[in-house]
Amino acid sequence: MKKITIEDLLKFRFIENLSFDPSGKNYAYQLAAVDKKKDSYFRTVCVNKKAYKSDKNTSIIGWYDDTRLIISEENKNKKALFNKYLLLDIKEGKRKNFITTPLNISSLKTADENILVFAAGIDANEPDAYRYSKEKLQKYKDDLKKDADYEVLDEIPYWFNGGGFKNKKRRALFICRIKPFSIERISDPLFDLGPMEVKDRKVYFAGNSYSMKMPLYEKVYAYDVDTKKTEVLYDKEDYSFSSLFCFGGKLIAQASDGKNYGINETSRFYELKDNALKEIAFYDRSLYDSAGADTMLGGGKNKVVRDDAIYTLATEKDHVEIWKLDTRFRKTKLISMPKISFFDVNKDKIIFCASDEKNLPDLYVYTFKDKKVNKLTSYNEAVLKGRYVAPVKEISYTSQGMKLNGFVLLPKDYDRRKKYPAILDVHGGPRTIYSKTFFHEMQVWASEGYFVMFTNIRGSDGRGDAFADIRGKYGEDDFVNLMDFVDEVLKQYPAIDETRLCETGGSYGGFMTNWIIGHTDRFCACASQRSISNWLSFTYLSDIGFYFGTDQNGTDDMIKDYQKLWEHSPLKYADNVKTPTLFIHSDQDYRCPMPEGMQMMQALAERGVDTRLVLFHGENHELSRSGKPSHRIRRLSEITDWFRKYTNVL
């Protein structure tokens, strides 16, 4: 069988933005593919598996009615002041102009055929620029260009990963009336919009106004599209809201106060009534997909209210499920797969995007009548035909009295009598999971002759808040779990050459890589990606640092408790490092900023440890998942070549 290669990425198809029309008869989604010429991705709209091809990159904004989609097409005029949104008639296949506005519309919902509700970014200094005439808007844009050589920063966070500098930038709420045409901003200039829902001509939304420092908690409001009045439904700033929806005649909120497990605490279901939250249900599971992968681009729905039920994704141990919650919030598990990324529901079936150990993501359908899952599309089958897809072997082990699980991929042409190098891959988060799903980078390494091992240690998702809580303990139990896992893999697979062990990880996995090289010499080479090396610098550099850094280190104040943060900083232990280490970072990664990798790399270079830093321009924290195709190929090539160098793999 042929190898899976790094360049196979160029053949992948990526499904995004799946949704049924309001009647539930038709379903639409985007299909993305690599555009080699532009070193980017080209998107096509599909309805019921039929592609509506265009020479322009096309994205779905939302359904307007049962037979028409609101879409956006790439404007090839980069200097254009206005965005054109079109209606695609799925019966006739024709497009026609619908809305023209300077705004970038997202999170679109309909109150009726004449009223659209959506979110869009604004500049709080010029919140009504969307109303300007063409001449005035041009002047505003020209003035911004004149000031492009500097930034004025007077609030935090002043930048955001994937969004650049965001000082005084807000996500605002808008109402669009089709006839007569008008667009009106509903939220205040400094208001930042959170989740929203539309029901019975009312818009329910959460968010908060702020200056200087972004709050972690929101208030909840209702806007009446007929009276055009806004009322406050919840005015206490003590909960963070992840979703709002109307169910069983009640306004339901998913929210968390973070009192028990900090900012990563699981949300609970509440009824919001009379300015109070009454708890309805709690499942101690993340009700979304936490399974890591490098074969997805965009996303879709993780929760759907349909008739008398709530359908939700749930991360359970080492896989993802779809649950049905009835009006009393009793749970029924409907579907279980290694990774379910998003879904939608009509009265007869659930359509969802999923992958497993042998298959890249495709669409699947579950019918309520026969309770069976069938594959709906085969966009990615040809990519893997005739290729070696390493089987995923499960490993159970005990660490610190806990029963944990992990996985191993066997190298191509595996022969028990031979010796092989191995790679330990550590996931990000830390509150995510590894599952038995197809992971491109791991399959590449297995094809290159490596064992690949990966596991869900303390701090991972899928087993509840207590298991996921490692605040103030980074590098402690999690490190022990990893080493115990490696020991168990070596015990069960003696064909692994202990002198040729490699390790890599990104984000939290990058932190752990930096920690590992300062606490053990058992790996012959490591690759640290988008990492944290110094909690002190991270806290006031990262877009989330001012609350994440302190929260994850079990303190409220970095300045007062700087010793606690330094104690858990890998940089503190750089003097112990002997392992050759590659660092991968991106200059627009504001989640784990590039100085984190730079500090660690310089500390190693100063001490004579073999090291290399590869910095990607124009990329952010999502490099490995949605970066430019050429950059993703270069990244994986750099890591693979680094490991080859120290394991003598040709």
C-alpha positions, 0 to 999 in steps of 0.5 A, a space after each residue: 500500500 502507498 504512504 499517506 503523504 504531507 502533500 495529500 492535504 492538497 486533496 482534502 475536501 472540507 465540509 462547513 456550515 451545514 443547515 436545514 432550511 426552515 421547513 427541514 426539507 433541504 439542507 445546505 453546506 459549503 464544500 471547501 477545497 485547496 486552491 493551489 494557485 492562490 494558496 488558499 481555499 475555494 468554497 462552493 455552496 451545495 444543497 442536498 449534495 448538488 453543487 452550485 458552482 461559481 467562479 467566485 469563492 462563495 459562502 453561506 450566510 443563512 436561509 432566507 426561506 425554504 428555497 432561497 439562501 443568502 450567500 456572499 461571493 468573494 469580491 475580486 475588487 479589494 478596494 470595494 467599500 460595500 459587500 454584496 449579499 445575494 439570494 440563491 434560488 435553489 430551484 432555479 439555480 439563479 443568483 440575484 442581488 439582495 443586500 448591499 452594505 459595508 458590514 460583514 454579516 454573520 450569525 444571521 437569523 430571521 424574525 420574518 420574511 421582512 426582518 433579518 437579525 444579524 451580528 457584524 463588527 463595528 468600530 466603536 469610534 465610528 459606530 455608524 460608518 455603515 450608514 455613511 454615503 459612499 463619499 464619506 465612507 471612502 474618506 473614513 477608509 482613507 483616514 484609517 489608511 493614513 493611520 495604519 502605521 500605528 495603533 492606539 491601545 487603551 483597553 484589553 484585550 487590544 488584539 485577538 487571535 485571528 482578528 488582529 488588533 481589536 481596540 474599540 472593535 465590537 461585535 454589534 447587533 443589527 436589524 435589517 428591514 427589507 421593505 422599505 430597506 433599512 439597517 439599524 444598529 441595536 446595541 450601544 457602540 461599546 457593547 460586545 455581543 454574545 449569544 443571541 436567539 430570535 423567537 416570536 419577533 423578539 431578539 434575546 441576546 447577551 453581552 456587555 458594554 465596556 471600556 478599558 477591560 473586557 468583562 468575563 460576564 454578561 447581562 441578558 436583554 430582549 429587543 422587540 422588533 415591533 415596538 423597537 424597545 430593548 429591556 434588560 432581562 438579567 442585570 447581574 454581571 455574575 455569569 458567562 452565557 454560552 447560549 440562549 434559546 427558547 424551549 418549552 415556552 421558556 427562555 433557557 440559558 447555558 451559563 457558568 459562574 466559574 466559582 468551582 472550576 474557573 473559566 473552563 467550568 462546564 455550563 449549566 442549563 438555567 431558566 431565565 425569569 424575573 431577573 434570576 437564573 433557576 438551574 434546570 439541568 447539569 451534565 458535567 460534560 462539554 456540550 460541544 465537540 472537543 475532539 482535536 483534528 487537523 482535517 476540518 476548516 469551518 464549523 457549524 451547529 453544536 446545538 439545535 432546538 427542534 419541536 419538543 427537544 434539544 439536540 446537542 453534541 457532547 464530549 464523552 471520554 474519548 469520543 463525541 455523541 449527539 444527545 436528545 434532551 426532552 422537555 424535562 431535560 432527560 437525556 437520550 444518547 442517539 449517536 456516538 462516533 470518534 468525532 462529530 463536528 456539527 449537525 442539524 435536525 429535521 423531523 425525520 433525521 439528523 445530518 452531521 459531519 463526522 470522521 473516524 479512524 479510517 475516514 476523513 470528515 464526510 456527511 452522515 445521516 441518522 434516521 429516527 425511524 430505523 435508528 441507523 447511521 449511514 454515510 451520505 457523502 464520499 468526498 474524501 474516500 478517493 484520497 485514502 484509497 490504496 493508502 496505508 491508514 494505520 489502525 488505532 490501537 487502544 492502551 489502558 494504563 494506570 497513573 497516580 491511581 487513575 485508570 486512563 486511556 490512550 492510543 497507538 498507531 502502528 508503523 507501515 509494514 510493521 514487523 515485531 522483529 524490527 526496531 522503530 522510532 516513536 512520536 508522542 503527540 500531546 493535544 492542546 487545550 488542555 481541555 480537549 481530547 484525542 479520539 480514534 479519528 483520522 489525524 493527518 499528521 499522525 498518519 503521515 508519521 505512521 507511514 514514515 515508519 514511526 509508532 505514534 502515541 497519544 493520550 488523554 491525561 489529567 486536564 483533558 475533556 470528556 470526564 467532567 470538571 474535576 478531571 479537567 481541573 489542573 489550575 495551579 498544577 500545570 506540569 505536575 500530574 499531567 506530566 506524570 500521566 504522560 510519562 506513565 503512558 509512554 512507559 506502558 506503550 514501551 512495555 506493550 510494544 517492545 519493538 519501539 527503540 527507547 533511544 529514538 523517542 520524539 515528542 511534539 504538541 501545540 498550544 497546551 501541548 507546546 507548553 507541555 513540550 517545553 516542560 518535558 525538555 526541562 524535566 526529562 532527557 528521555 526524548 531524542 528530539 522534540 518539536 514545540 508548537 505555538 507554545 507557552 514558556 513563561 506565564 509571566 510574559 504570557 499573562 500580559 501578552 496573550 489576547 486571553 492572558 489577563 484572565 487565563 494566565 492567572 486563572 490557570 495558575 490558581 491565583 487572582 493577581 500575577 503581580 502579587 503571585 508572580 512566584 507561583 506563575 514562575 514556578 510553573 513556567 518551562 523557561 525556569 527549567 531551561 538550564 536542565 534542557 539537553 534535548 534538541 528542540 524545534 520551535 514553530 510559531 506564527 507572528 499573528 498568533 495572539 493566543 500564544 504569542 511568538 515571544 513565548 517560543 523565542 524566549 525558550 529557543 534563545 535560552 536553549 541556544 545560549 546553553 548550546 542545545 541544538 535548536 531551530 525556530 521556524 516563524 510563519 508570517 501572516 499566520 495565527 494560532 490556527 496554522 496547523 488547522 486552517 493556515 495557508 496550504 503551503 504553510 501547513 505543508 511546510 510546518 509538517 515538513 519541518 517537524 517531520 524532517 527534525 525527527 528524521 534527523 535525530 532518529 536516522 529515518 531516511 
